[in-house]
Amino acid sequence: MNFWDQRFAEPGFKYGTEPNAFLHDQAYRLLPVSQVLVPGDGEGRNGVWLATQGHGVTSVDSSAVGLQKAQVLAASRGVPLRTEVVDLADWQPAAASFDALILIYTHLPAAFRQTAHQRLAHGLRSGAWVVLEAFHPAQLGYNSGGPKDVDMLYSPEQLSADFEGLIQPVLTWHGEITLAEGPSHQGLAHVTRWVGQRI
Ligand SMILES: C[S@@+](CC[C@H](N)C(=O)[O-])C[C@H]1O[C@@H](n2cnc3c(N)ncnc32)[C@H](O)[C@@H]1O
């Protein structure tokens, strides 16, 4: 069992069962019945919500335990969800096969973050959307969740550099918000919000 398997094996949903607020607000950009890739979907709150909106969703994650819970959540909402256990350190989707890429608190280490982001971007069709929310390096001064290693935290500038030449940034922001996402994300936080479109 990996770190995330152990966390997700505990009762309940670490980040709740409702979608992330930024994803909820940005999802209007997606065309109806989009094919959506959700790497690091964990217990599935975001992928399942996108499926209830009529999209075809593929959730990939290194936690088999998380994705099993995602399947249970999908069944409880009466929607299909494709899931695959993968390690984003070396996984890549088929080229140009998705209309949107959703990365919500999918914190990857600097050692392979950029190459993983580029591989994921290659899986997008031209015009496809990227919607990302993650903790900013300034989150180290807060107690509302997230990695304690600055190497795993994202600034908007890092993300724009990761995706340069592949994804055109459309919205880049960082600042304070109040999180209310299950027991693991609660309170004042400093986050990065980033939206872009596949070139
Ligand atoms: C903070 S949780 C966020 C879960 C979900 N996105 C949410 O917001 O509810 C981070 C997720 O990223 C996944 N993850 C971390 N490193 C990964 C990797 N190398 N490959 C695949 N998934 C990974 C974890 O298993 C976990 O589900």
The ligand as a Tripos MOL2 file, in Angstrom:
@<TRIPOS>MOLECULE
LIG
   27    29     1     0     0
SMALL
NO_CHARGES

@<TRIPOS>ATOM
      1 C1         -4.1140   15.6130   -2.5920 C.3       1 LIG1
      2 S1         -4.7450   14.1890   -3.3870 S.3       1 LIG1
      3 C2         -5.9690   14.9570   -4.4300 C.3       1 LIG1
      4 C3         -7.0450   14.0250   -4.8890 C.3       1 LIG1
      5 C4         -8.0990   14.6600   -5.8110 C.3       1 LIG1
      6 N1         -7.5060   15.3000   -6.9620 N.3       1 LIG1
      7 C5         -8.9570   15.6410   -5.0650 C.2       1 LIG1
      8 O1         -8.7150   16.8640   -5.1960 O.co2     1 LIG1
      9 O2         -9.8660   15.2200   -4.3600 O.co2     1 LIG1
     10 C6         -3.4340   13.8070   -4.5550 C.3       1 LIG1
     11 C7         -3.7250   12.6200   -5.4660 C.3       1 LIG1
     12 O3         -2.6630   12.5000   -6.4180 O.3       1 LIG1
     13 C8         -2.3450   11.1310   -6.5480 C.3       1 LIG1
     14 N2         -0.9450   11.0160   -6.9820 N.ar      1 LIG1
     15 C9          0.1480   11.5150   -6.3460 C.ar      1 LIG1
     16 N3          1.2690   11.1790   -7.0190 N.ar      1 LIG1
     17 C10         0.8800   10.4440   -8.1000 C.ar      1 LIG1
     18 C11         1.5770    9.7980   -9.1570 C.ar      1 LIG1
     19 N4          2.9030    9.8490   -9.2560 N.pl3     1 LIG1
     20 N5          0.8600    9.1280  -10.0760 N.ar      1 LIG1
     21 C12        -0.4970    9.0720   -9.9830 C.ar      1 LIG1
     22 N6         -1.2130    9.6580   -9.0080 N.ar      1 LIG1
     23 C13        -0.5230   10.3350   -8.0660 C.ar      1 LIG1
     24 C14        -2.5790   10.5510   -5.1780 C.3       1 LIG1
     25 O4         -2.7480    9.1490   -5.2080 O.3       1 LIG1
     26 C15        -3.8250   11.2950   -4.7500 C.3       1 LIG1
     27 O5         -4.9870   10.6340   -5.1560 O.3       1 LIG1
@<TRIPOS>BOND
     1     1     2 1
     2     2     3 1
     3     2    10 1
     4     3     4 1
     5     4     5 1
     6     5     6 1
     7     5     7 1
     8     7     8 2
     9     7     9 1
    10    10    11 1
    11    11    12 1
    12    11    26 1
    13    12    13 1
    14    13    14 1
    15    13    24 1
    16    14    15 ar
    17    14    23 ar
    18    15    16 ar
    19    16    17 ar
    20    17    18 ar
    21    17    23 ar
    22    18    19 1
    23    18    20 ar
    24    20    21 ar
    25    21    22 ar
    26    22    23 ar
    27    24    25 1
    28    24    26 1
    29    26    27 1
@<TRIPOS>SUBSTRUCTURE
     1 LIG1         1 GROUP 0 **** ****
